[in-house]
Amino acid sequence: MPVSEPLHVAVGVIQDSLGRVLVARRSAQQHQGGLWEFPGGKVEKDESVRDALCRELYEELGIEVDVAYPFKLIDYRYTDRHVLLDVWRVTRFTGVPIARESQPLEWRNVAELDQDEFPAANRQIIRALNSEG
């Protein structure tokens, strides 16, 4: 099987003042459609991960990132694709998240995140958040 370049994705774990995290439901047409995910998107060529994160969160949610820092790097191979999730914690932002792409959004307590409702690559994020305790 040929080695493929992973799809590099900037992922935001966005936290509110109550410690809840924002999750969005993937559209049925997307890879892993219908599952919940942490918002983000593809890192473009010659774009820094932080710039990609800021761009994607503005495009998807209408928020501007004020404070974010790297949290976890996940290299995951599905049977049909290879992804590199560059996960950042977003602890301060400007604006109120809205579903600019009509995707359902929910604020959830970390302890209430059900790994089975997320793509397999996201499960490591949930475990890491829960281990912070």
VENBEL-V998180 format. One record per backbone hydrogen bond with DSSP energy under -1.0 kcal/mol. CO is the residue of the C=O (numbers start at 0). NH is the residue of the N-H. If there is no record, write none. Layout:
BEGIN
CO:NH
CO:NH
END
This chain:
BEGIN
6:83
7:42
8:85
9:40
10:87
11:13
12:89
13:21
15:18
19:15
20:107
22:105
23:36
25:33
26:29
29:32
31:34
34:25
36:23
38:11
40:9
43:46
47:51
48:52
49:53
50:54
51:55
52:56
53:57
54:58
55:59
56:60
56:62
57:61
59:99
60:97
63:93
66:90
66:91
68:88
71:86
73:84
75:82
80:77
81:6
82:75
83:8
84:73
85:10
86:70
86:71
87:12
88:68
89:14
91:65
91:66
93:63
97:99
98:101
103:24
105:22
107:20
108:111
109:112
113:116
114:117
116:35
118:121
119:122
121:125
122:126
123:127
124:128
125:129
126:130
END
